Amino acid sequence: MQATSERLIRLQGVAKSFGPVRALAGVDLAVDAGECLGLVGHNGAGKSTLMNVLAGTLEADAGEIVIHGERRSPYNVGLAHRLGIRCVFQELSLCPNLTVAENARIIHPKLSGWGWRKRAAGLIVAKLDEIFPGHGIRADDVVGDLSIGRRQMVEIARAFTVSDRPVHLVILDEPTSSLDSVSAEQLLSFVRKVVATGLGCILISHLLGEVLDYADCIVVMRDAKVVTSRPAREMTRDSLVAAMGDVGDERVVAERPSAVRRRDAAPIRVRVRSRRGGRHELVAHEGEVIGLAGLAGHGQTDALIQIYRSSRRRAADTVVTGPVALVPGDRQTDGIFHLWSIGQNIGIRSLKRMSRRGLIDLAQERQLAEDWKRRINIRTPDMTNNILSLSGGNQQKALFARALGSDAEIVLMDDPTRGVDVGTKLEIYEMIRTEAAKGRTFLWYTTEMEELANCDHVYVFRNGRIVADLASDQLTEAKVLQSSFEETV
């Protein structure tokens, strides 16, 4: 950064508490024009709360917000938008019952009068084309009908659209969490391009490589405070992990028993016969961790849904032997019950086991919740708190607790570590390994290439079909990417 760069925003001494939980403890933060600031830290460190304060969706209890050199008080969403601050939240904020064009219109009230829908459509599609070439999204698509990856593309593109007011700062909270590797690269390249024109950007990501490669400065938060702020060129993955706190060994790849040896003897738990001209069928044996890979939206989630439904009623092309649980990646839509407590969200999959004469044994429900709070370190003072009191990563832990605390012999995982920090991911990987060793079978769709190293076998999807069948000893990133574009494996 040059010394003459304009200071876009400065937060000083920002504090925020939710009852007894301190979310921010006097945080200072500054972003200049033409700067991409990377913000990292564990789930619950305060990152999203800080960004909600900056976006105006939360009111700080204390501290100053200075934008374009002026102290802003009172401060709210409307003022933030007028000052050119946009935010792509980790939990997407689009209206699912509206079209893509109508969602663009929401943040551009000046698009009114005769022909506004056509103008809004042109605005959002042009930005989608610029950021995500080949996106395949139409302006008249209803957002609720889109995959989570495409919904994220729309939300990102909308944040960068300009009509009557310029955009000065865009906050990207886990923007690549639902994107495949190609779309993520498109977005991050676009970010560097617009930052070079003078736009400011805050990039929050648990993928440390993204932050190191694309940010100019990196700020680390821990326990509601900023603990490190340094130029990205002075930091490494190891120093970032150390600044975040002790998360153990950051290796993702772990020694696993050979899938080939296991398959000779273990019974089959899931079999999905090839469809639509596919050359491979999906087979999952007892105790296996099966990976589903390929570009987002190419049938991986559909395959998991097909397996889940087949566990409840017979299907001609799918065989499922054993009870099934699902860990969704889109927790707000498909996972959590928003009005329930953390304990109730965990216990819902085990109600039959905890019921006596048609009544739920509340003591047993509380015990289940407390056991899993301890086992997977759900960060909350009280499991009777509402599920929304948890950070996104801890909400995801609760969904894992729901599945693993049940009688399910087959666990389906739909990109379950979306927006989860590296320490929590390592805990999840260890849980999966432990449960697989006990005989549980996992089918795991992931958009993160390195997570496939935890799998015994990987099936690559393309256009709704399985185009590659890779054992763990055959798995390479090159083969997965090649198969995602061409049927060559």
C-alpha positions as CSV (number, residue, x, y, z in Angstrom):
1,M,0.0,0.0,0.0
2,Q,1.1,3.5,-0.8
3,A,1.3,6.1,2.0
4,T,-1.0,8.4,0.0
5,S,-3.8,5.9,-0.1
6,E,-7.2,7.2,1.1
7,R,-8.4,5.8,4.4
8,L,-11.8,4.3,3.6
9,I,-12.9,3.1,7.1
10,R,-11.5,3.1,10.6
11,L,-13.1,1.3,13.5
12,Q,-11.7,2.2,16.9
13,G,-12.6,0.5,20.2
14,V,-15.6,-1.3,18.9
15,A,-17.3,-3.5,21.5
16,K,-20.4,-5.7,21.4
17,S,-21.9,-8.2,23.8
18,F,-24.9,-10.5,23.6
19,G,-26.0,-10.9,27.2
20,P,-23.0,-12.5,29.0
21,V,-21.3,-13.4,25.8
22,R,-18.6,-10.9,24.7
23,A,-18.4,-10.9,20.9
24,L,-16.1,-7.9,20.4
25,A,-13.8,-6.4,23.1
26,G,-12.5,-3.1,21.8
27,V,-11.5,-3.8,18.2
28,D,-9.5,-1.5,16.0
29,L,-9.5,-2.0,12.2
30,A,-8.7,0.2,9.2
31,V,-9.0,-0.3,5.4
32,D,-7.5,1.9,2.7
33,A,-8.6,2.4,-0.8
34,G,-7.0,-0.1,-3.1
35,E,-6.4,-2.6,-0.3
36,C,-7.6,-6.1,0.2
37,L,-7.6,-6.8,3.9
38,G,-7.7,-10.5,4.9
39,L,-9.5,-11.2,8.2
40,V,-9.0,-14.7,9.8
41,G,-9.7,-16.4,13.1
42,H,-11.6,-19.3,14.5
43,N,-15.4,-19.5,14.4
44,G,-16.6,-17.4,17.3
45,A,-13.6,-15.1,17.2
46,G,-15.8,-12.1,16.4
47,K,-15.2,-11.7,12.6
48,S,-18.8,-11.8,11.4
49,T,-20.0,-9.7,14.4
50,L,-17.4,-7.0,13.5
51,M,-18.5,-7.0,9.8
52,N,-22.2,-6.8,10.8
53,V,-21.3,-3.7,12.8
54,L,-19.5,-2.2,9.8
55,A,-22.4,-3.1,7.5
56,G,-24.8,-1.5,9.9
57,T,-26.9,-4.6,10.7
58,L,-25.7,-4.5,14.3
59,E,-25.3,-1.6,16.6
60,A,-22.0,-1.5,18.5
61,D,-22.2,-1.0,22.3
62,A,-19.1,1.2,22.3
63,G,-16.5,2.6,19.9
64,E,-16.1,4.8,16.9
65,I,-16.9,4.2,13.2
66,V,-15.1,6.6,10.9
67,I,-15.8,6.5,7.2
68,H,-14.2,8.7,4.6
69,G,-12.7,10.7,7.4
70,E,-15.9,11.5,9.2
71,R,-17.2,9.9,12.5
72,R,-20.6,8.4,11.8
73,S,-23.2,8.3,14.5
74,P,-25.9,7.1,14.5
75,Y,-24.9,4.4,12.0
76,N,-27.2,1.9,10.2
77,V,-27.6,-0.2,7.1
78,G,-29.1,2.7,5.0
79,L,-26.2,5.0,5.8
80,A,-23.6,2.2,5.1
81,H,-25.1,1.6,1.7
82,R,-25.2,5.3,0.9
83,L,-21.5,5.5,1.8
84,G,-20.7,2.8,-0.7
85,I,-20.3,-0.2,1.8
86,R,-21.6,-3.5,0.6
87,C,-21.5,-6.9,2.4
88,V,-21.8,-10.5,1.2
89,F,-22.7,-12.3,4.4
90,Q,-21.8,-15.9,5.2
91,E,-25.5,-16.7,5.6
92,L,-26.9,-15.5,2.3
93,S,-29.4,-12.7,2.4
94,L,-31.2,-13.1,-0.9
95,C,-35.0,-13.4,-1.1
96,P,-35.6,-16.9,-2.3
97,N,-39.1,-16.2,-3.7
98,L,-37.9,-13.4,-6.0
99,T,-36.0,-13.7,-9.3
100,V,-32.3,-12.8,-9.7
101,A,-33.3,-9.5,-11.3
102,E,-35.8,-8.7,-8.5
103,N,-33.1,-9.4,-5.9
104,A,-30.8,-6.9,-7.7
105,R,-33.5,-4.3,-7.6
106,I,-33.7,-4.5,-3.8
107,I,-30.4,-2.7,-3.3
108,H,-31.0,-0.3,-6.2
109,P,-34.2,1.6,-5.4
110,K,-33.5,4.1,-8.2
111,L,-34.2,1.3,-10.7
112,S,-37.9,2.2,-10.9
113,G,-40.6,3.1,-13.4
114,W,-41.3,1.5,-16.7
115,G,-38.8,-1.1,-17.7
116,W,-37.0,-1.4,-14.3
117,R,-37.0,-5.2,-14.5
118,K,-35.1,-5.2,-17.8
119,R,-32.6,-2.7,-16.5
120,A,-32.1,-4.7,-13.2
121,A,-31.7,-7.9,-15.3
122,G,-29.0,-6.2,-17.5
123,L,-27.2,-4.9,-14.4
124,I,-26.9,-8.2,-12.6
125,V,-26.2,-10.4,-15.6
126,A,-23.5,-8.1,-16.8
127,K,-21.8,-8.4,-13.4
128,L,-22.2,-12.1,-13.3
129,D,-20.6,-12.4,-16.8
130,E,-17.7,-10.2,-15.6
131,I,-17.0,-12.2,-12.4
132,F,-18.1,-15.7,-13.3
133,P,-17.9,-16.3,-17.1
134,G,-20.1,-19.3,-18.0
135,H,-22.2,-19.1,-14.9
136,G,-25.4,-20.3,-16.5
137,I,-27.7,-18.1,-14.4
138,R,-30.7,-16.3,-16.0
139,A,-32.1,-13.0,-14.7
140,D,-35.6,-14.6,-14.5
141,D,-34.4,-17.6,-12.4
142,V,-36.2,-17.8,-9.0
143,V,-33.4,-17.6,-6.5
144,G,-34.9,-20.4,-4.3
145,D,-34.5,-22.8,-7.3
146,L,-30.8,-22.2,-7.7
147,S,-28.1,-24.3,-6.1
148,I,-26.4,-22.8,-3.1
149,G,-23.3,-22.2,-5.2
150,R,-25.2,-20.2,-7.8
151,R,-27.1,-18.3,-5.1
152,Q,-23.7,-17.3,-3.7
153,M,-22.6,-16.1,-7.2
154,V,-25.7,-13.9,-7.4
155,E,-25.1,-12.4,-4.0
156,I,-21.5,-11.7,-4.8
157,A,-22.3,-10.1,-8.2
158,R,-25.1,-8.0,-6.6
159,A,-22.6,-6.5,-4.1
160,F,-20.4,-5.2,-6.9
161,T,-23.2,-3.7,-9.1
162,V,-23.3,0.1,-9.4
163,S,-26.3,2.2,-10.4
164,D,-26.7,5.7,-8.9
165,R,-24.1,5.4,-6.1
166,P,-20.5,4.2,-6.3
167,V,-19.2,1.2,-4.3
168,H,-16.1,1.9,-2.1
169,L,-15.8,-1.1,0.1
170,V,-17.0,-4.7,-0.3
171,I,-17.0,-7.1,2.6
172,L,-16.8,-10.8,1.5
173,D,-17.5,-13.1,4.4
174,E,-16.5,-16.7,3.3
175,P,-17.3,-15.9,-0.4
176,T,-15.9,-19.1,-1.8
177,S,-17.4,-21.5,0.7
178,S,-20.0,-22.8,-1.7
179,L,-18.0,-22.3,-4.9
180,D,-16.1,-24.9,-6.8
181,S,-12.4,-24.3,-7.4
182,V,-12.9,-22.8,-10.9
183,S,-15.5,-20.3,-9.7
184,A,-13.5,-19.4,-6.6
185,E,-10.5,-18.6,-8.8
186,Q,-12.6,-16.4,-11.0
187,L,-13.9,-14.5,-8.0
188,L,-10.5,-14.0,-6.4
189,S,-8.9,-12.8,-9.7
190,F,-11.8,-10.3,-10.1
191,V,-11.2,-9.0,-6.5
192,R,-7.5,-8.3,-7.3
193,K,-8.6,-6.5,-10.5
194,V,-11.1,-4.2,-8.8
195,V,-8.8,-3.5,-5.9
196,A,-6.2,-2.3,-8.3
197,T,-8.7,0.3,-9.4
198,G,-9.0,1.7,-5.9
199,L,-11.9,-0.3,-4.4
200,G,-11.4,-1.5,-0.8
201,C,-12.2,-5.1,0.1
202,I,-12.3,-7.2,3.3
203,L,-11.9,-10.9,2.6
204,I,-12.9,-13.3,5.4
205,S,-11.9,-16.9,4.7
206,H,-11.0,-20.0,6.6
207,L,-9.0,-21.1,3.6
208,L,-5.6,-19.7,4.6
209,G,-4.1,-20.1,1.2
210,E,-6.7,-17.7,-0.3
211,V,-5.9,-15.0,2.3
212,L,-2.1,-15.4,1.9
213,D,-2.3,-15.3,-1.9
214,Y,-4.9,-12.5,-2.4
215,A,-4.8,-10.1,0.6
216,D,-2.4,-7.2,1.0
217,C,-2.7,-7.1,4.8
218,I,-3.9,-9.8,7.2
219,V,-5.7,-9.2,10.5
220,V,-6.1,-12.1,12.9
221,M,-8.8,-12.1,15.5
222,R,-9.0,-14.3,18.6
223,D,-11.3,-14.2,21.6
224,A,-13.2,-11.1,20.4
225,K,-10.0,-9.1,19.9
226,V,-7.4,-8.3,17.1
227,V,-4.2,-10.1,18.0
228,T,-2.1,-9.6,14.9
229,S,-2.1,-7.2,11.9
230,R,0.7,-7.5,9.4
231,P,1.4,-7.3,5.6
232,A,0.5,-10.6,4.0
233,R,4.0,-10.9,2.5
234,E,5.4,-11.2,6.0
235,M,3.1,-14.1,7.0
236,T,3.1,-17.8,6.3
237,R,0.5,-20.5,6.9
238,D,2.4,-21.6,10.0
239,S,2.6,-18.0,11.4
240,L,-1.1,-17.5,10.7
241,V,-2.1,-20.8,12.5
242,A,0.2,-19.8,15.4
243,A,-1.5,-16.4,15.6
244,M,-5.0,-17.9,15.6
245,G,-4.1,-20.1,18.5
246,D,-3.3,-23.8,19.1
247,V,-5.2,-25.9,16.6
248,G,-2.9,-28.8,16.5
249,D,-1.2,-30.2,13.4
250,E,-2.7,-28.6,10.3
251,R,-2.2,-31.6,8.1
252,V,-5.4,-32.6,6.3
253,V,-4.1,-35.9,4.9
254,A,-4.2,-38.8,7.4
255,E,-3.1,-42.3,7.1
256,R,-6.2,-44.5,6.4
257,P,-6.6,-48.2,5.9
258,S,-6.5,-49.1,2.2
259,A,-9.9,-48.9,0.6
260,V,-9.0,-51.7,-1.7
261,R,-8.4,-54.1,1.2
262,R,-11.5,-53.0,3.0
263,R,-13.8,-53.5,-0.1
264,D,-12.9,-57.2,-0.4
265,A,-14.6,-58.1,2.8
266,A,-16.9,-55.3,4.0
267,P,-20.6,-55.4,3.2
268,I,-22.1,-52.9,0.8
269,R,-24.1,-50.1,2.5
270,V,-25.0,-48.0,-0.5
271,R,-25.2,-48.8,-4.2
272,V,-26.4,-46.2,-6.8
273,R,-26.5,-47.7,-10.3
274,S,-25.3,-45.5,-13.2
275,R,-27.9,-43.3,-14.8
276,R,-28.1,-41.1,-18.0
277,G,-25.4,-43.0,-19.8
278,G,-22.9,-43.0,-16.9
279,R,-20.1,-45.5,-17.0
280,H,-19.7,-46.0,-13.2
281,E,-22.0,-46.9,-10.3
282,L,-21.5,-45.5,-6.8
283,V,-20.7,-48.1,-4.2
284,A,-20.1,-47.5,-0.5
285,H,-19.0,-50.3,1.9
286,E,-19.2,-50.4,5.6
287,G,-16.6,-48.3,7.3
288,E,-15.7,-46.4,4.1
289,V,-15.4,-42.6,3.6
290,I,-16.6,-41.9,0.1
291,G,-15.9,-38.6,-1.6
292,L,-18.1,-36.9,-4.2
293,A,-16.1,-34.4,-6.3
294,G,-16.4,-32.3,-9.4
295,L,-17.6,-28.8,-10.3
296,A,-20.4,-27.5,-8.1
297,G,-23.9,-28.2,-9.3
298,H,-23.1,-31.3,-11.3
299,G,-25.2,-33.7,-9.4
300,Q,-23.4,-34.4,-6.2
301,T,-26.1,-33.0,-3.9
302,D,-28.8,-34.7,-6.0
303,A,-27.1,-38.0,-5.5
304,L,-27.1,-37.5,-1.7
305,I,-30.8,-36.6,-1.8
306,Q,-31.5,-39.6,-3.9
307,I,-29.7,-41.9,-1.3
308,Y,-31.5,-40.2,1.6
309,R,-35.0,-40.7,0.0
310,S,-34.2,-44.2,-1.0
311,S,-33.5,-45.0,2.7
312,R,-37.1,-44.3,3.4
313,R,-38.7,-45.9,0.3
314,R,-37.4,-48.4,-2.2
315,A,-36.0,-47.2,-5.5
316,A,-35.2,-49.3,-8.6
317,D,-31.7,-47.8,-9.1
318,T,-30.6,-47.2,-5.5
319,V,-29.9,-49.7,-2.6
320,V,-29.5,-48.4,0.9
321,T,-29.0,-50.8,3.9
322,G,-29.2,-49.1,7.2
323,P,-30.5,-45.9,8.8
324,V,-29.3,-42.6,7.3
325,A,-28.5,-39.1,8.6
326,L,-27.7,-36.0,6.6
327,V,-25.3,-33.2,7.5
328,P,-26.2,-30.3,5.2
329,G,-23.9,-27.5,4.1
330,D,-26.7,-24.9,3.8
331,R,-27.5,-25.0,7.5
332,Q,-29.9,-22.0,7.5
333,T,-32.2,-23.6,4.8
334,D,-31.7,-27.3,5.3
335,G,-30.2,-27.8,8.7
336,I,-31.1,-25.9,11.8
337,F,-34.5,-25.2,13.4
338,H,-34.2,-21.5,14.1
339,L,-36.6,-21.2,17.0
340,W,-35.2,-24.2,18.9
341,S,-32.4,-24.5,21.4
342,I,-29.0,-26.0,20.6
343,G,-30.0,-29.2,22.6
344,Q,-33.3,-29.6,20.7
345,N,-31.5,-29.2,17.4
346,I,-29.1,-32.0,18.3
347,G,-31.8,-34.3,19.7
348,I,-34.3,-34.1,16.9
349,R,-32.8,-37.1,15.0
350,S,-32.9,-39.3,18.2
351,L,-36.4,-38.6,19.4
352,K,-37.6,-42.1,18.9
353,R,-34.8,-43.4,21.1
354,M,-35.5,-40.8,23.8
355,S,-39.3,-41.2,23.9
356,R,-41.2,-43.0,26.5
357,R,-44.9,-43.7,25.9
358,G,-45.0,-40.9,23.4
359,L,-43.3,-38.3,25.6
360,I,-39.7,-37.0,25.2
361,D,-37.4,-37.8,28.1
362,L,-36.0,-34.3,28.7
363,A,-33.3,-35.5,31.0
364,Q,-32.0,-37.8,28.3
365,E,-32.2,-35.0,25.7
366,R,-30.2,-32.7,27.9
367,Q,-27.6,-35.5,28.5
368,L,-27.2,-36.1,24.8
369,A,-26.6,-32.4,24.2
370,E,-24.1,-32.1,27.1
371,D,-22.2,-35.2,25.9
372,W,-21.8,-33.8,22.4
373,K,-21.0,-30.3,23.7
374,R,-18.0,-31.9,25.5
375,R,-17.0,-34.3,22.7
376,I,-16.8,-31.7,19.9
377,N,-16.3,-28.5,21.9
378,I,-19.5,-26.6,21.0
379,R,-18.7,-23.1,22.3
380,T,-21.7,-22.0,24.4
381,P,-22.3,-21.4,28.1
382,D,-25.7,-23.2,28.0
383,M,-27.1,-25.8,25.6
384,T,-30.6,-24.4,26.2
385,N,-29.6,-21.2,24.4
386,N,-31.2,-20.7,20.9
387,I,-29.2,-22.3,18.1
388,L,-28.7,-18.8,16.5
389,S,-26.7,-17.8,19.5
390,L,-23.8,-19.9,18.1
391,S,-21.3,-18.9,15.4
392,G,-21.7,-20.5,12.0
393,G,-19.0,-23.1,12.7
394,N,-20.5,-24.1,16.0
395,Q,-23.9,-24.4,14.4
396,Q,-22.3,-26.8,12.0
397,K,-20.8,-28.8,14.9
398,A,-24.4,-29.1,16.3
399,L,-25.5,-30.6,13.0
400,F,-22.7,-33.1,13.2
401,A,-23.7,-33.9,16.8
402,R,-27.2,-34.5,15.6
403,A,-26.1,-37.1,13.0
404,L,-23.3,-38.8,15.0
405,G,-25.4,-38.9,18.1
406,S,-28.2,-40.8,16.3
407,D,-28.5,-44.5,15.3
408,A,-27.5,-43.7,11.6
409,E,-25.1,-46.2,10.1
410,I,-24.8,-44.1,6.9
411,V,-23.9,-40.4,7.2
412,L,-24.4,-38.1,4.1
413,M,-22.5,-34.9,4.2
414,D,-23.3,-32.1,1.7
415,D,-20.2,-29.8,1.8
416,P,-20.4,-29.8,5.6
417,T,-17.4,-27.7,6.4
418,R,-18.5,-24.6,4.4
419,G,-17.3,-21.6,6.4
420,V,-15.7,-23.7,9.2
421,D,-12.3,-22.7,10.6
422,V,-9.2,-24.9,10.3
423,G,-9.3,-26.0,13.9
424,T,-12.9,-27.2,13.7
425,K,-12.2,-28.9,10.4
426,L,-9.5,-31.0,12.0
427,E,-11.8,-31.9,14.8
428,I,-14.4,-33.0,12.2
429,Y,-11.9,-35.0,10.2
430,E,-10.9,-36.8,13.4
431,M,-14.5,-37.6,14.2
432,I,-15.1,-39.0,10.8
433,R,-12.1,-41.2,11.0
434,T,-13.1,-42.4,14.4
435,E,-16.6,-43.2,13.4
436,A,-15.6,-44.9,10.2
437,A,-13.3,-47.1,12.2
438,K,-16.3,-48.2,14.2
439,G,-18.1,-49.2,10.9
440,R,-20.0,-46.1,10.0
441,T,-20.2,-45.2,6.3
442,F,-19.7,-41.6,5.1
443,L,-20.6,-40.1,1.7
444,W,-19.0,-36.7,1.6
445,Y,-19.5,-34.1,-1.1
446,T,-16.9,-31.3,-0.8
447,T,-15.9,-28.3,-2.8
448,E,-12.5,-28.3,-1.1
449,M,-9.9,-30.4,-3.1
450,E,-7.7,-31.1,-0.1
451,E,-10.6,-32.6,1.9
452,L,-10.7,-35.5,-0.6
453,A,-7.5,-36.8,0.8
454,N,-9.5,-37.9,3.8
455,C,-11.6,-40.3,1.6
456,D,-11.0,-43.9,0.8
457,H,-12.6,-43.6,-2.6
458,V,-13.7,-40.6,-4.8
459,Y,-16.4,-40.4,-7.5
460,V,-16.2,-37.4,-9.8
461,F,-19.5,-36.0,-11.2
462,R,-20.1,-34.2,-14.4
463,N,-23.5,-33.2,-15.8
464,G,-25.3,-35.4,-13.3
465,R,-23.2,-38.5,-14.1
466,I,-20.2,-40.2,-12.5
467,V,-17.4,-39.8,-14.9
468,A,-14.5,-41.0,-12.8
469,D,-14.0,-43.6,-10.1
470,L,-10.7,-43.1,-8.2
471,A,-9.3,-45.2,-5.3
472,S,-7.4,-43.3,-2.7
473,D,-4.0,-44.4,-4.1
474,Q,-5.0,-43.0,-7.6
475,L,-6.3,-39.6,-6.3
476,T,-4.6,-36.5,-7.6
477,E,-5.9,-33.0,-8.1
478,A,-5.0,-33.2,-11.8
479,K,-7.2,-36.3,-12.3
480,V,-10.2,-34.7,-10.5
481,L,-9.9,-31.5,-12.5
482,Q,-9.4,-33.4,-15.8
483,S,-12.5,-35.5,-15.1
484,S,-14.5,-32.5,-14.2
485,F,-14.2,-31.2,-17.7
486,E,-13.5,-34.3,-19.8
487,E,-14.6,-38.0,-19.6
488,T,-11.2,-39.4,-19.6
489,V,-10.8,-41.5,-16.4
